[in-house]
Amino acid sequence: MKKIIVVSLVLAALLVTFVVPATAQAQQQWVQVASFTGKSDKTTAPFDISGSKWRINWTVETEVPEYPGLTMFSCFVYREGETSIYVDTLIHFGPDSDTTYIYEGNGSFYLKIGAANAKSWTVVVEDCIGASPPPESPPPADSGVIKITIGQLYSEYRANEVAADQKYKGRTLQVSGKVNSVKKDVFNQPYIDLGNGASIWCEFDKPDEPLLAQLVKGQSVIVEGVCAGKIIYIHLKHCILVQSGPPPAEPAPPPAEPAPAPSSEEGGGCFIATAAYGTATAQEIDILREFRDDFLLSNGLGAEFVSFYYKTSPPIAGFISQHEVLRTIVREGFVDPVVWIVEASGGFWQN
């Protein structure tokens, strides 16, 4: 009898050691749900996600191997039926291959792909079957805190600002999103800009500056604050940082490029301005580049404009660079005024 008990215990231990981990591992597996290819812009067909997380495996090849930095690839993720507020995005310059993870839960989604100077691109969508969201601590009873997503809050304000104010203004909201920037306003007050095409200005008290100094662009956070309504941006005051996720992984260094030409400065080219000034290092081009990176690429419409510009401007810039008189006309009659407007309005788009 004792031998039978010992044997049973040994078998039970083996079962726990080998079978249970294998079963747990089998509960989560990546399953391909959609695949898309192309070489230019494309809006994909909708696809269904059943898990709480999924991923996009993407590859892009350049059409201009001598200047790989001129290749641009972007992917905006939308819920089906939504056209302006995207849930996540990636924007990349140069040929590359990588994986982007999405934590927006289940539902129906579609992608808007943008590509410039690309020989081809491939996107494979995989669903994590069996994935479950991390446990959340229940809010205290009668706390009065309203948990809401950035997209939902922005959509309600866009549809009816008066109704949204009556519902949310003066109430404590808890929102989650990714850090777009950490800055100070004109009164030296620190704030986080949470944005995925719908920006929320989360104002903190000055003693919180050491905590905010540790945040980086793209990091996931949960913020709680009092809604002060909307003036250009939705404004939360007296915010506290409820939770912050790990910083995003550092991007791989760009591939080595040949000696810079007028249309190949780092990070993608401001082609026409470079041709007009005759150099990629002019101070005016730095202003335009900052406007592109901080404002245009932070929203869907701006990113589509950048993609269109990358496709159409190289031959125009090439023609301008060969004619000194035309360079002067374009520089003084077009580029300089644009730079002046961008610089003068910096207080708006830099916030």
Secondary structure as GFF3:
##gff-version 3
##sequence-region A 1 351
A	DSSP	alpha_helix	2	14	.	.	.	ID=ss1
A	DSSP	pi_helix	15	19	.	.	.	ID=ss2
A	DSSP	alpha_helix	20	26	.	.	.	ID=ss3
A	DSSP	beta_strand	29	38	.	.	.	ID=ss4
A	DSSP	beta_strand	42	43	.	.	.	ID=ss5
A	DSSP	beta_strand	47	49	.	.	.	ID=ss6
A	DSSP	beta_strand	54	62	.	.	.	ID=ss7
A	DSSP	three_ten_helix	68	70	.	.	.	ID=ss8
A	DSSP	beta_strand	72	79	.	.	.	ID=ss9
A	DSSP	beta_strand	88	93	.	.	.	ID=ss10
A	DSSP	beta_strand	96	102	.	.	.	ID=ss11
A	DSSP	beta_strand	107	116	.	.	.	ID=ss12
A	DSSP	beta_strand	118	129	.	.	.	ID=ss13
A	DSSP	beta_strand	145	147	.	.	.	ID=ss14
A	DSSP	alpha_helix	150	159	.	.	.	ID=ss15
A	DSSP	alpha_helix	161	168	.	.	.	ID=ss16
A	DSSP	beta_strand	172	184	.	.	.	ID=ss17
A	DSSP	beta_strand	190	194	.	.	.	ID=ss18
A	DSSP	beta_strand	200	203	.	.	.	ID=ss19
A	DSSP	three_ten_helix	206	208	.	.	.	ID=ss20
A	DSSP	alpha_helix	209	212	.	.	.	ID=ss21
A	DSSP	beta_strand	220	230	.	.	.	ID=ss22
A	DSSP	beta_strand	234	244	.	.	.	ID=ss23
A	DSSP	alpha_helix	271	277	.	.	.	ID=ss24
A	DSSP	alpha_helix	283	294	.	.	.	ID=ss25
A	DSSP	three_ten_helix	296	298	.	.	.	ID=ss26
A	DSSP	alpha_helix	300	321	.	.	.	ID=ss27
A	DSSP	alpha_helix	324	330	.	.	.	ID=ss28
A	DSSP	pi_helix	331	335	.	.	.	ID=ss29
A	DSSP	alpha_helix	336	344	.	.	.	ID=ss30
A	DSSP	alpha_helix	346	349	.	.	.	ID=ss31
###
